[in-house]
Amino acid sequence: MLNSILVYARNKVRVKGDNSLSIDKTARVRGCFISIQGKNNSLIIKGAANIRDTYFEIDGNDCSIVIGENCRIGDNCYLSSREKCVSITIGNNTSLSRNVKIMTSDGHNITQGKRRINPAKSISIGDHVWLADGVAVLKGGGQWAVILL
């Protein structure tokens, strides 16, 4: 219960609708903005993660963001899982520097005739990955698996 109170005290949290927020009691999450809306969405932050001043946006249906164990996420990062049935998964022991953006959607439709040609897609970042300052990871890039040296 205490961790839940601290999460809401140290962050701006807006969860609307039938959605879930799960933060392990050993995770340190502070100065973040968490916005979850739509249906059946979830944000899961696993044990010993250390996250500061990050914007989490989940907007749609059946979307998720999962942060692995021992992850470090720096200032001014933006993680957005939007639309339908898409996810962002970040593996264990992964580090995001400052100003990193990870987005499953372009945020707008592009159509060719009557067909949409830019649907949202899931993003998976493997274990032991480091993303440097200012990196943008966009949908459809496959699995990232760069090993920290």
VMD Tcl script that builds the backbone (N, CA, C; Angstrom):
set m [mol new atoms 447]
animate dup $m
set s [atomselect $m all]
$s set {name element resname resid chain x y z} {
  {N N MET 1 A 0.821 -1.197 0.000}
  {CA C MET 1 A 0.000 0.000 0.000}
  {C C MET 1 A 0.861 1.257 0.000}
  {N N LEU 2 A 1.954 1.252 0.787}
  {CA C LEU 2 A 2.807 2.429 0.885}
  {C C LEU 2 A 3.405 2.783 -0.462}
  {N N ASN 3 A 3.899 1.791 -1.224}
  {CA C ASN 3 A 4.471 2.069 -2.539}
  {C C ASN 3 A 3.438 2.723 -3.454}
  {N N SER 4 A 2.195 2.252 -3.406}
  {CA C SER 4 A 1.132 2.813 -4.227}
  {C C SER 4 A 0.908 4.287 -3.886}
  {N N ILE 5 A 0.907 4.624 -2.624}
  {CA C ILE 5 A 0.738 6.011 -2.194}
  {C C ILE 5 A 1.914 6.848 -2.679}
  {N N LEU 6 A 3.134 6.324 -2.573}
  {CA C LEU 6 A 4.310 7.061 -3.024}
  {C C LEU 6 A 4.296 7.274 -4.537}
  {N N VAL 7 A 3.838 6.282 -5.288}
  {CA C VAL 7 A 3.760 6.421 -6.748}
  {C C VAL 7 A 2.852 7.588 -7.100}
  {N N TYR 8 A 1.699 7.667 -6.472}
  {CA C TYR 8 A 0.767 8.755 -6.765}
  {C C TYR 8 A 1.266 10.090 -6.220}
  {N N ALA 9 A 2.009 10.081 -5.138}
  {CA C ALA 9 A 2.536 11.318 -4.571}
  {C C ALA 9 A 3.707 11.874 -5.378}
  {N N ARG 10 A 4.520 11.014 -5.954}
  {CA C ARG 10 A 5.743 11.438 -6.652}
  {C C ARG 10 A 5.556 11.614 -8.159}
  {N N ASN 11 A 4.369 11.311 -8.680}
  {CA C ASN 11 A 4.124 11.331 -10.121}
  {C C ASN 11 A 2.733 11.889 -10.395}
  {N N LYS 12 A 2.488 12.297 -11.633}
  {CA C LYS 12 A 1.147 12.657 -12.067}
  {C C LYS 12 A 0.573 11.434 -12.753}
  {N N VAL 13 A -0.466 10.872 -12.161}
  {CA C VAL 13 A -1.033 9.616 -12.651}
  {C C VAL 13 A -2.494 9.835 -13.019}
  {N N ARG 14 A -2.830 9.507 -14.279}
  {CA C ARG 14 A -4.210 9.581 -14.753}
  {C C ARG 14 A -4.558 8.265 -15.419}
  {N N VAL 15 A -5.359 7.474 -14.734}
  {CA C VAL 15 A -5.806 6.195 -15.279}
  {C C VAL 15 A -7.327 6.261 -15.401}
  {N N LYS 16 A -7.818 6.230 -16.650}
  {CA C LYS 16 A -9.256 6.302 -16.905}
  {C C LYS 16 A -9.711 5.003 -17.535}
  {N N GLY 17 A -10.923 4.580 -17.188}
  {CA C GLY 17 A -11.494 3.384 -17.806}
  {C C GLY 17 A -10.993 2.101 -17.180}
  {N N ASP 18 A -11.191 1.012 -17.901}
  {CA C ASP 18 A -10.854 -0.326 -17.428}
  {C C ASP 18 A -9.401 -0.643 -17.783}
  {N N ASN 19 A -8.473 -0.110 -16.990}
  {CA C ASN 19 A -7.043 -0.219 -17.261}
  {C C ASN 19 A -6.298 -0.522 -15.976}
  {N N SER 20 A -5.016 -0.893 -16.098}
  {CA C SER 20 A -4.269 -1.232 -14.890}
  {C C SER 20 A -2.871 -0.622 -14.879}
  {N N LEU 21 A -2.429 -0.344 -13.678}
  {CA C LEU 21 A -1.089 0.173 -13.412}
  {C C LEU 21 A -0.480 -0.716 -12.343}
  {N N SER 22 A 0.665 -1.353 -12.671}
  {CA C SER 22 A 1.320 -2.250 -11.731}
  {C C SER 22 A 2.794 -1.868 -11.636}
  {N N ILE 23 A 3.195 -1.395 -10.460}
  {CA C ILE 23 A 4.589 -0.996 -10.233}
  {C C ILE 23 A 5.123 -1.799 -9.060}
  {N N ASP 24 A 6.175 -2.564 -9.316}
  {CA C ASP 24 A 6.776 -3.391 -8.263}
  {C C ASP 24 A 7.227 -2.511 -7.098}
  {N N LYS 25 A 7.116 -3.032 -5.900}
  {CA C LYS 25 A 7.455 -2.249 -4.707}
  {C C LYS 25 A 8.932 -1.870 -4.629}
  {N N THR 26 A 9.796 -2.549 -5.393}
  {CA C THR 26 A 11.222 -2.210 -5.372}
  {C C THR 26 A 11.613 -1.224 -6.471}
  {N N ALA 27 A 10.657 -0.841 -7.315}
  {CA C ALA 27 A 10.935 0.116 -8.387}
  {C C ALA 27 A 10.908 1.546 -7.838}
  {N N ARG 28 A 11.767 2.417 -8.408}
  {CA C ARG 28 A 11.770 3.836 -8.059}
  {C C ARG 28 A 11.262 4.612 -9.269}
  {N N VAL 29 A 10.080 5.183 -9.128}
  {CA C VAL 29 A 9.437 5.931 -10.204}
  {C C VAL 29 A 9.092 7.298 -9.643}
  {N N ARG 30 A 9.707 8.361 -10.224}
  {CA C ARG 30 A 9.463 9.690 -9.678}
  {C C ARG 30 A 9.508 10.751 -10.771}
  {N N GLY 31 A 8.648 11.752 -10.603}
  {CA C GLY 31 A 8.587 12.860 -11.541}
  {C C GLY 31 A 8.003 12.489 -12.890}
  {N N CYS 32 A 7.290 11.372 -12.969}
  {CA C CYS 32 A 6.755 10.895 -14.243}
  {C C CYS 32 A 5.311 11.350 -14.441}
  {N N PHE 33 A 4.902 11.410 -15.694}
  {CA C PHE 33 A 3.508 11.627 -16.049}
  {C C PHE 33 A 3.018 10.332 -16.669}
  {N N ILE 34 A 1.981 9.740 -16.080}
  {CA C ILE 34 A 1.436 8.468 -16.539}
  {C C ILE 34 A -0.006 8.693 -16.953}
  {N N SER 35 A -0.296 8.452 -18.225}
  {CA C SER 35 A -1.645 8.625 -18.755}
  {C C SER 35 A -2.082 7.327 -19.419}
  {N N ILE 36 A -3.150 6.721 -18.885}
  {CA C ILE 36 A -3.685 5.479 -19.442}
  {C C ILE 36 A -5.177 5.674 -19.658}
  {N N GLN 37 A -5.608 5.523 -20.914}
  {CA C GLN 37 A -7.034 5.628 -21.219}
  {C C GLN 37 A -7.399 4.660 -22.328}
  {N N GLY 38 A -8.674 4.335 -22.387}
  {CA C GLY 38 A -9.162 3.332 -23.325}
  {C C GLY 38 A -9.644 2.124 -22.551}
  {N N LYS 39 A -9.505 0.937 -23.140}
  {CA C LYS 39 A -9.979 -0.289 -22.490}
  {C C LYS 39 A -8.894 -1.351 -22.487}
  {N N ASN 40 A -8.774 -2.015 -21.351}
  {CA C ASN 40 A -7.902 -3.178 -21.190}
  {C C ASN 40 A -6.427 -2.874 -21.499}
  {N N ASN 41 A -5.965 -1.724 -21.055}
  {CA C ASN 41 A -4.570 -1.319 -21.228}
  {C C ASN 41 A -3.819 -1.517 -19.922}
  {N N SER 42 A -2.483 -1.636 -20.019}
  {CA C SER 42 A -1.723 -1.827 -18.785}
  {C C SER 42 A -0.316 -1.245 -18.898}
  {N N LEU 43 A 0.147 -0.730 -17.773}
  {CA C LEU 43 A 1.542 -0.325 -17.591}
  {C C LEU 43 A 2.090 -1.186 -16.482}
  {N N ILE 44 A 3.166 -1.927 -16.778}
  {CA C ILE 44 A 3.790 -2.810 -15.796}
  {C C ILE 44 A 5.251 -2.406 -15.667}
  {N N ILE 45 A 5.663 -2.071 -14.455}
  {CA C ILE 45 A 7.060 -1.739 -14.179}
  {C C ILE 45 A 7.563 -2.762 -13.169}
  {N N LYS 46 A 8.551 -3.535 -13.589}
  {CA C LYS 46 A 9.038 -4.649 -12.772}
  {C C LYS 46 A 10.101 -4.201 -11.771}
  {N N GLY 47 A 10.577 -5.145 -10.991}
  {CA C GLY 47 A 11.437 -4.903 -9.852}
  {C C GLY 47 A 12.728 -4.148 -10.128}
  {N N ALA 48 A 13.065 -3.263 -9.224}
  {CA C ALA 48 A 14.307 -2.506 -9.183}
  {C C ALA 48 A 14.501 -1.575 -10.380}
  {N N ALA 49 A 13.433 -1.290 -11.125}
  {CA C ALA 49 A 13.530 -0.295 -12.203}
  {C C ALA 49 A 13.728 1.078 -11.555}
  {N N ASN 50 A 14.454 1.944 -12.246}
  {CA C ASN 50 A 14.705 3.305 -11.765}
  {C C ASN 50 A 14.341 4.263 -12.891}
  {N N ILE 51 A 13.220 4.975 -12.730}
  {CA C ILE 51 A 12.669 5.792 -13.806}
  {C C ILE 51 A 12.415 7.197 -13.272}
  {N N ARG 52 A 12.879 8.186 -14.056}
  {CA C ARG 52 A 12.740 9.574 -13.605}
  {C C ARG 52 A 12.262 10.454 -14.763}
  {N N ASP 53 A 11.284 11.320 -14.467}
  {CA C ASP 53 A 10.830 12.369 -15.398}
  {C C ASP 53 A 10.513 11.833 -16.791}
  {N N THR 54 A 9.751 10.761 -16.848}
  {CA C THR 54 A 9.379 10.120 -18.113}
  {C C THR 54 A 7.875 10.251 -18.324}
  {N N TYR 55 A 7.475 10.391 -19.582}
  {CA C TYR 55 A 6.063 10.479 -19.961}
  {C C TYR 55 A 5.634 9.139 -20.533}
  {N N PHE 56 A 4.674 8.484 -19.860}
  {CA C PHE 56 A 4.098 7.229 -20.335}
  {C C PHE 56 A 2.699 7.520 -20.854}
  {N N GLU 57 A 2.432 7.142 -22.100}
  {CA C GLU 57 A 1.113 7.341 -22.688}
  {C C GLU 57 A 0.619 6.015 -23.254}
  {N N ILE 58 A -0.537 5.578 -22.775}
  {CA C ILE 58 A -1.199 4.403 -23.334}
  {C C ILE 58 A -2.619 4.841 -23.656}
  {N N ASP 59 A -2.966 4.770 -24.939}
  {CA C ASP 59 A -4.245 5.294 -25.389}
  {C C ASP 59 A -4.776 4.407 -26.500}
  {N N GLY 60 A -5.814 3.660 -26.212}
  {CA C GLY 60 A -6.402 2.754 -27.197}
  {C C GLY 60 A -7.043 1.595 -26.483}
  {N N ASN 61 A -7.022 0.436 -27.106}
  {CA C ASN 61 A -7.582 -0.771 -26.509}
  {C C ASN 61 A -6.574 -1.908 -26.614}
  {N N ASP 62 A -6.428 -2.639 -25.513}
  {CA C ASP 62 A -5.544 -3.811 -25.451}
  {C C ASP 62 A -4.090 -3.447 -25.743}
  {N N CYS 63 A -3.646 -2.311 -25.218}
  {CA C CYS 63 A -2.265 -1.854 -25.385}
  {C C CYS 63 A -1.512 -1.989 -24.067}
  {N N SER 64 A -0.189 -2.042 -24.156}
  {CA C SER 64 A 0.583 -2.158 -22.926}
  {C C SER 64 A 1.988 -1.588 -23.085}
  {N N ILE 65 A 2.568 -1.268 -21.938}
  {CA C ILE 65 A 3.986 -0.961 -21.824}
  {C C ILE 65 A 4.494 -1.807 -20.665}
  {N N VAL 66 A 5.553 -2.575 -20.921}
  {CA C VAL 66 A 6.157 -3.418 -19.888}
  {C C VAL 66 A 7.630 -3.050 -19.777}
  {N N ILE 67 A 8.037 -2.641 -18.587}
  {CA C ILE 67 A 9.428 -2.270 -18.296}
  {C C ILE 67 A 10.045 -3.406 -17.473}
  {N N GLY 68 A 11.124 -3.984 -17.968}
  {CA C GLY 68 A 11.764 -5.128 -17.314}
  {C C GLY 68 A 12.485 -4.774 -16.023}
  {N N GLU 69 A 12.998 -5.797 -15.389}
  {CA C GLU 69 A 13.708 -5.637 -14.120}
  {C C GLU 69 A 15.028 -4.899 -14.312}
  {N N ASN 70 A 15.375 -4.095 -13.321}
  {CA C ASN 70 A 16.641 -3.352 -13.275}
  {C C ASN 70 A 16.832 -2.385 -14.444}
  {N N CYS 71 A 15.760 -1.917 -15.030}
  {CA C CYS 71 A 15.860 -0.934 -16.119}
  {C C CYS 71 A 16.117 0.454 -15.549}
  {N N ARG 72 A 16.819 1.255 -16.321}
  {CA C ARG 72 A 17.073 2.649 -15.977}
  {C C ARG 72 A 16.543 3.497 -17.119}
  {N N ILE 73 A 15.687 4.467 -16.793}
  {CA C ILE 73 A 15.147 5.357 -17.809}
  {C C ILE 73 A 15.374 6.784 -17.340}
  {N N GLY 74 A 16.075 7.568 -18.175}
  {CA C GLY 74 A 16.497 8.916 -17.814}
  {C C GLY 74 A 15.448 9.983 -18.065}
  {N N ASP 75 A 15.861 11.218 -17.837}
  {CA C ASP 75 A 14.983 12.384 -17.936}
  {C C ASP 75 A 14.416 12.568 -19.338}
  {N N ASN 76 A 13.185 13.072 -19.374}
  {CA C ASN 76 A 12.539 13.545 -20.591}
  {C C ASN 76 A 12.347 12.458 -21.650}
  {N N CYS 77 A 12.160 11.210 -21.229}
  {CA C CYS 77 A 11.851 10.147 -22.186}
  {C C CYS 77 A 10.343 10.103 -22.418}
  {N N TYR 78 A 9.950 9.568 -23.563}
  {CA C TYR 78 A 8.546 9.507 -23.965}
  {C C TYR 78 A 8.266 8.115 -24.508}
  {N N LEU 79 A 7.366 7.379 -23.845}
  {CA C LEU 79 A 6.980 6.040 -24.292}
  {C C LEU 79 A 5.486 6.059 -24.571}
  {N N SER 80 A 5.111 5.766 -25.820}
  {CA C SER 80 A 3.723 5.866 -26.237}
  {C C SER 80 A 3.272 4.590 -26.932}
  {N N SER 81 A 2.284 3.916 -26.340}
  {CA C SER 81 A 1.653 2.740 -26.928}
  {C C SER 81 A 0.216 3.132 -27.241}
  {N N ARG 82 A -0.070 3.333 -28.529}
  {CA C ARG 82 A -1.364 3.875 -28.937}
  {C C ARG 82 A -2.025 2.996 -29.991}
  {N N GLU 83 A -3.316 3.093 -30.047}
  {CA C GLU 83 A -4.222 2.496 -31.030}
  {C C GLU 83 A -4.793 1.191 -30.497}
  {N N LYS 84 A -4.546 0.034 -31.150}
  {CA C LYS 84 A -5.200 -1.208 -30.746}
  {C C LYS 84 A -4.222 -2.377 -30.813}
  {N N CYS 85 A -4.163 -3.135 -29.717}
  {CA C CYS 85 A -3.394 -4.394 -29.656}
  {C C CYS 85 A -1.913 -4.195 -29.956}
  {N N VAL 86 A -1.308 -3.146 -29.419}
  {CA C VAL 86 A 0.128 -2.936 -29.584}
  {C C VAL 86 A 0.783 -2.800 -28.221}
  {N N SER 87 A 2.085 -3.060 -28.188}
  {CA C SER 87 A 2.796 -3.004 -26.923}
  {C C SER 87 A 4.213 -2.483 -27.119}
  {N N ILE 88 A 4.744 -1.965 -26.036}
  {CA C ILE 88 A 6.169 -1.663 -25.922}
  {C C ILE 88 A 6.681 -2.563 -24.817}
  {N N THR 89 A 7.693 -3.360 -25.130}
  {CA C THR 89 A 8.306 -4.229 -24.131}
  {C C THR 89 A 9.784 -3.901 -24.067}
  {N N ILE 90 A 10.249 -3.592 -22.870}
  {CA C ILE 90 A 11.663 -3.296 -22.654}
  {C C ILE 90 A 12.227 -4.387 -21.753}
  {N N GLY 91 A 13.286 -5.041 -22.208}
  {CA C GLY 91 A 13.870 -6.175 -21.494}
  {C C GLY 91 A 14.563 -5.791 -20.196}
  {N N ASN 92 A 15.066 -6.785 -19.526}
  {CA C ASN 92 A 15.747 -6.600 -18.241}
  {C C ASN 92 A 17.110 -5.941 -18.428}
  {N N ASN 93 A 17.520 -5.170 -17.438}
  {CA C ASN 93 A 18.845 -4.548 -17.404}
  {C C ASN 93 A 19.115 -3.650 -18.612}
  {N N THR 94 A 18.087 -2.982 -19.078}
  {CA C THR 94 A 18.191 -2.085 -20.227}
  {C C THR 94 A 18.196 -0.647 -19.732}
  {N N SER 95 A 18.952 0.214 -20.419}
  {CA C SER 95 A 19.059 1.623 -20.022}
  {C C SER 95 A 18.664 2.535 -21.173}
  {N N LEU 96 A 17.841 3.513 -20.866}
  {CA C LEU 96 A 17.492 4.567 -21.793}
  {C C LEU 96 A 18.081 5.851 -21.241}
  {N N SER 97 A 18.878 6.528 -22.043}
  {CA C SER 97 A 19.458 7.799 -21.638}
  {C C SER 97 A 18.356 8.858 -21.623}
  {N N ARG 98 A 18.738 10.110 -21.651}
  {CA C ARG 98 A 17.768 11.207 -21.682}
  {C C ARG 98 A 17.175 11.330 -23.086}
  {N N ASN 99 A 15.963 11.924 -23.131}
  {CA C ASN 99 A 15.343 12.337 -24.395}
  {C C ASN 99 A 15.093 11.206 -25.389}
  {N N VAL 100 A 14.881 9.994 -24.915}
  {CA C VAL 100 A 14.593 8.857 -25.787}
  {C C VAL 100 A 13.081 8.792 -26.036}
  {N N LYS 101 A 12.696 8.560 -27.295}
  {CA C LYS 101 A 11.281 8.421 -27.657}
  {C C LYS 101 A 11.059 7.027 -28.222}
  {N N ILE 102 A 9.995 6.375 -27.740}
  {CA C ILE 102 A 9.595 5.068 -28.255}
  {C C ILE 102 A 8.099 5.148 -28.535}
  {N N MET 103 A 7.714 4.977 -29.818}
  {CA C MET 103 A 6.324 5.186 -30.200}
  {C C MET 103 A 5.832 4.086 -31.137}
  {N N THR 104 A 4.689 3.491 -30.788}
  {CA C THR 104 A 4.096 2.438 -31.618}
  {C C THR 104 A 3.272 2.986 -32.765}
  {N N SER 105 A 2.996 4.272 -32.763}
  {CA C SER 105 A 2.097 4.877 -33.747}
  {C C SER 105 A 2.654 6.205 -34.242}
  {N N ASP 106 A 2.293 6.565 -35.470}
  {CA C ASP 106 A 2.655 7.876 -35.997}
  {C C ASP 106 A 1.789 8.984 -35.402}
  {N N GLY 107 A 0.654 8.603 -34.809}
  {CA C GLY 107 A -0.246 9.586 -34.216}
  {C C GLY 107 A -1.251 10.158 -35.207}
  {N N HIS 108 A -1.202 9.683 -36.452}
  {CA C HIS 108 A -2.145 10.134 -37.481}
  {C C HIS 108 A -2.229 9.054 -38.559}
  {N N ASN 109 A -3.307 9.065 -39.292}
  {CA C ASN 109 A -3.497 8.084 -40.363}
  {C C ASN 109 A -2.919 8.599 -41.676}
  {N N ILE 110 A -2.336 7.684 -42.432}
  {CA C ILE 110 A -1.956 7.951 -43.817}
  {C C ILE 110 A -2.692 6.913 -44.651}
  {N N THR 111 A -3.466 7.386 -45.606}
  {CA C THR 111 A -4.256 6.468 -46.410}
  {C C THR 111 A -3.821 6.510 -47.870}
  {N N GLN 112 A -4.007 5.374 -48.495}
  {CA C GLN 112 A -3.777 5.245 -49.931}
  {C C GLN 112 A -5.085 4.691 -50.488}
  {N N GLY 113 A -5.819 5.546 -51.192}
  {CA C GLY 113 A -7.184 5.182 -51.549}
  {C C GLY 113 A -8.000 5.153 -50.272}
  {N N LYS 114 A -8.631 4.020 -49.987}
  {CA C LYS 114 A -9.406 3.880 -48.746}
  {C C LYS 114 A -8.661 3.034 -47.710}
  {N N ARG 115 A -7.434 2.647 -48.031}
  {CA C ARG 115 A -6.659 1.753 -47.152}
  {C C ARG 115 A -5.630 2.535 -46.355}
  {N N ARG 116 A -5.597 2.284 -45.062}
  {CA C ARG 116 A -4.579 2.899 -44.208}
  {C C ARG 116 A -3.257 2.172 -44.410}
  {N N ILE 117 A -2.179 2.921 -44.605}
  {CA C ILE 117 A -0.882 2.288 -44.877}
  {C C ILE 117 A 0.123 2.458 -43.739}
  {N N ASN 118 A -0.303 3.066 -42.627}
  {CA C ASN 118 A 0.625 3.235 -41.505}
  {C C ASN 118 A 0.023 2.773 -40.176}
  {N N PRO 119 A -0.424 1.521 -40.074}
  {CA C PRO 119 A -0.989 1.065 -38.801}
  {C C PRO 119 A 0.074 1.014 -37.700}
  {N N ALA 120 A -0.390 1.095 -36.473}
  {CA C ALA 120 A 0.505 0.968 -35.320}
  {C C ALA 120 A 1.094 -0.439 -35.273}
  {N N LYS 121 A 2.318 -0.547 -34.737}
  {CA C LYS 121 A 2.971 -1.847 -34.584}
  {C C LYS 121 A 3.702 -1.883 -33.243}
  {N N SER 122 A 3.821 -3.068 -32.687}
  {CA C SER 122 A 4.492 -3.246 -31.395}
  {C C SER 122 A 5.999 -3.051 -31.523}
  {N N ILE 123 A 6.624 -2.743 -30.383}
  {CA C ILE 123 A 8.073 -2.555 -30.311}
  {C C ILE 123 A 8.595 -3.399 -29.158}
  {N N SER 124 A 9.654 -4.156 -29.423}
  {CA C SER 124 A 10.288 -4.969 -28.390}
  {C C SER 124 A 11.780 -4.640 -28.350}
  {N N ILE 125 A 12.248 -4.265 -27.174}
  {CA C ILE 125 A 13.665 -3.964 -26.966}
  {C C ILE 125 A 14.205 -5.028 -26.016}
  {N N GLY 126 A 15.277 -5.681 -26.395}
  {CA C GLY 126 A 15.795 -6.829 -25.651}
  {C C GLY 126 A 16.471 -6.492 -24.332}
  {N N ASP 127 A 17.035 -7.511 -23.708}
  {CA C ASP 127 A 17.789 -7.374 -22.463}
  {C C ASP 127 A 19.147 -6.728 -22.741}
  {N N HIS 128 A 19.672 -6.034 -21.754}
  {CA C HIS 128 A 21.024 -5.459 -21.792}
  {C C HIS 128 A 21.243 -4.502 -22.962}
  {N N VAL 129 A 20.242 -3.694 -23.275}
  {CA C VAL 129 A 20.330 -2.726 -24.365}
  {C C VAL 129 A 20.549 -1.345 -23.765}
  {N N TRP 130 A 21.321 -0.525 -24.454}
  {CA C TRP 130 A 21.493 0.870 -24.071}
  {C C TRP 130 A 21.088 1.737 -25.249}
  {N N LEU 131 A 20.134 2.638 -25.027}
  {CA C LEU 131 A 19.728 3.610 -26.037}
  {C C LEU 131 A 20.252 4.974 -25.595}
  {N N ALA 132 A 21.053 5.607 -26.450}
  {CA C ALA 132 A 21.738 6.854 -26.111}
  {C C ALA 132 A 20.803 8.059 -26.196}
  {N N ASP 133 A 21.299 9.184 -25.739}
  {CA C ASP 133 A 20.574 10.453 -25.705}
  {C C ASP 133 A 19.976 10.793 -27.071}
  {N N GLY 134 A 18.671 11.069 -27.087}
  {CA C GLY 134 A 18.004 11.532 -28.291}
  {C C GLY 134 A 17.568 10.465 -29.275}
  {N N VAL 135 A 17.710 9.195 -28.940}
  {CA C VAL 135 A 17.318 8.118 -29.856}
  {C C VAL 135 A 15.789 8.063 -29.970}
  {N N ALA 136 A 15.297 7.821 -31.182}
  {CA C ALA 136 A 13.871 7.589 -31.414}
  {C C ALA 136 A 13.704 6.178 -31.964}
  {N N VAL 137 A 12.873 5.384 -31.313}
  {CA C VAL 137 A 12.550 4.035 -31.773}
  {C C VAL 137 A 11.106 4.073 -32.232}
  {N N LEU 138 A 10.911 3.806 -33.526}
  {CA C LEU 138 A 9.586 3.889 -34.112}
  {C C LEU 138 A 9.076 2.505 -34.458}
  {N N LYS 139 A 7.805 2.418 -34.703}
  {CA C LYS 139 A 7.126 1.141 -34.975}
  {C C LYS 139 A 7.731 0.397 -36.160}
  {N N GLY 140 A 7.631 -0.920 -36.094}
  {CA C GLY 140 A 8.009 -1.743 -37.229}
  {C C GLY 140 A 9.493 -1.937 -37.438}
  {N N GLY 141 A 10.303 -1.588 -36.448}
  {CA C GLY 141 A 11.739 -1.707 -36.610}
  {C C GLY 141 A 12.305 -3.053 -36.229}
  {N N GLY 142 A 11.462 -4.000 -35.864}
  {CA C GLY 142 A 11.958 -5.309 -35.441}
  {C C GLY 142 A 12.411 -5.284 -33.995}
  {N N GLN 143 A 13.095 -6.316 -33.568}
  {CA C GLN 143 A 13.558 -6.420 -32.192}
  {C C GLN 143 A 14.956 -5.825 -32.080}
  {N N TRP 144 A 15.151 -4.995 -31.072}
  {CA C TRP 144 A 16.472 -4.415 -30.794}
  {C C TRP 144 A 17.159 -5.310 -29.780}
  {N N ALA 145 A 18.398 -5.628 -30.033}
  {CA C ALA 145 A 19.131 -6.482 -29.103}
  {C C ALA 145 A 20.616 -6.116 -29.136}
  {N N VAL 146 A 20.925 -4.901 -28.788}
  {CA C VAL 146 A 22.321 -4.454 -28.713}
  {C C VAL 146 A 22.815 -4.744 -27.302}
  {N N ILE 147 A 23.942 -5.364 -27.181}
  {CA C ILE 147 A 24.463 -5.747 -25.867}
  {C C ILE 147 A 25.291 -4.605 -25.278}
  {N N LEU 148 A 25.040 -4.308 -24.015}
  {CA C LEU 148 A 25.857 -3.333 -23.297}
  {C C LEU 148 A 27.255 -3.898 -23.097}
  {N N LEU 149 A 28.261 -3.100 -23.336}
  {CA C LEU 149 A 29.636 -3.557 -23.127}
  {C C LEU 149 A 30.213 -2.967 -21.860}
}
mol reanalyze $m
mol bondsrecalc $m
mol representation Tube
mol addrep $m
